[in-house]
């Protein structure tokens, strides 16, 4: 579990779409804090600071500390919205956490040994990833930043499923509780790049028009003799 992220928030007195637009124009991000047996609370954050923190992968799977004055609140990012074309965060949902309550969160899968795996190095295959993250359920103290998956021994056409990966102590995978065991990675035959065949240009042949030898030797008639 990582707890190295801290963000300052302010209360958001006005709600609604118009208020949210004004805040974004001012370089702010509207957000909501909920859970923990308490009422939801609308807050705002500085967009530039938030964006810098969100660029780090661990931000999304860490216990964050939101501070307002002397009061602090541990939370995790439960959801967020980005602008479809701009580098802008539109809204965030923060979930309050308690040390004695489990939380559910998606964490990234980190695949190790891909370039040196048997299926790639010796058998000419390539890595095909089916899942890049997985939902976990655990107490806040057991929340992993990521889950490492060693594929160095994976051979061509072999695959790993969710049940094949090593889960950190204290962590559960809800998918397995529901008897779901999806494939997460496999080594597939390498796709051969088809060379574009450029047709050879045929040399243009001069067309010889056959000529009647008698016509060629016949003198032209003198029309002026009539």
Secondary structure, DSSP 8 states (H G I E B T S, - for coil): ----EEEEEEE----SHHHHHHHHHTTEEEEEEEETTEEEEEEEEEHHHHHHHHTSGGGGGS-EEEEETTEEEEEEEEEEEE-SSSS-EEEEEEEE--TTSEEEEEEEEEEESTTTSHHHHTT-EEEEES-SEEEEEEEGGG--SEEEEE-TT--TT-EEEGGGS---TT-B-HHHHTT---EEEEEEE-----------------------HHHHHS----GGG-
